[in-house]
Amino acid sequence: MVDFTDWAEAEGLALRDLDRGALNRLCSQLAGRNSLRYPCGKQRQICHSVCLLIDFLEAVGAVESRPPHISTQEPALLLQFREWMRTQRGTLDITLNKYRLPIIDLLDDLGTEPSAFNAKGLREFLLRRASYFSQGKSKNLATAVRMFLRFLIARGYCAPGLETHHSNCCEMAAVLAAQISLYPRC
C-alpha cells in the first residue's frame, strides 16, 4: 500500500480522486515500467490491493461508485459467439461463462465493430491485460480471445487481412501464456 500512497501523493491526488480511473492509471504506469512482477517473476499484488481499497472507499461513500460493469443486455457479438461455440464446438456454459469477461473487456477496449480490429490492437490488449493477471487467468484470457477471433473469422466479421495476422496473434497469446507459466515461484 505504501507504493500506492506514494504514487497518489506524487500525482497530487486527493482522497476523492482515488477511484477506478486512478487505479487504471497506476496499473498502466506499472505495466509500462514492467513493475507488476517481482524480479523472480511472482506477481506483485499492488493493483489487487488498491482495487480492494477502492471497493472499500466506494462502499463507505468516500469516492464515487463505478457504474455496474454487467449490463442487462449482453453485447450481440457475445451472444452470437456463445451460440456458435455451443453448436460448432459443443462448448458447455461453464466454459463460456469463463470467456465472458475477457470478451467483454476486448469489446470495451477495441470496440464492437470487428472490421476495425487489427493485429496491433489485439496484441496490445493481450499484453496489457495479461500483465495484470495470474498465470491461470492469463491462459483463460488468451484462450477466450483466440476462440473469439476464430468465431469472428468464421463468420466473416473481421476486416480482410486479419486472417493472416490471426495466427500470429493466437501464437503470441499462446506464447504469452506459456511464458507466464515459466516464471519461477518465489
C-alpha positions, 0 to 999 in steps of 0.5 A: 500500500505504501507504493500506492500512497506514494504514487497518489501523493506524487500525482497530487491526488486527493482522497476523492480522486482515488477511484477506478480511473486512478487505479487504471492509471497506476496499473498502466504506469506499472505495466509500462515500467514492467513493475507488476512482477517481482524480479523472480517473476511472482506477481506483485499484488499492488493493483489487487490491493488498491482495487480492494481499497477502492471497493472499500472507499466506494462502499463507505461513500468516500469516492464515487461508485463505478457504474455496474460493469454487467449490463442487462443486455449482453453485447450481440457479438457475445451472444452470437459467439456463445451460440456458435461455440455451443453448436460448432464446438459443443462448448458447455456454459461453464466454459463460456461463462469463463470467456465472458469477461475477457470478451467483454473487456476486448469489446470495451477496449477495441470496440464492437465493430470487428472490421476495425480490429487489427493485429496491433490492437489485439496484441496490445490488449493481450499484453496489457491485460495479461500483465495484470493477471495470474498465470491461470487467468492469463491462459483463460484470457488468451484462450477466450480471445483466440476462440473469439477471433476464430468465431469472428473469422468464421463468420466473416466479421473481421476486416480482410487481412486479419486472417493472416495476422490471426495466427500470429496473434493466437501464437503470441497469446499462446506464447504469452501464456506459456511464458507466464507459466515459466516464471519461477515461484518465489 
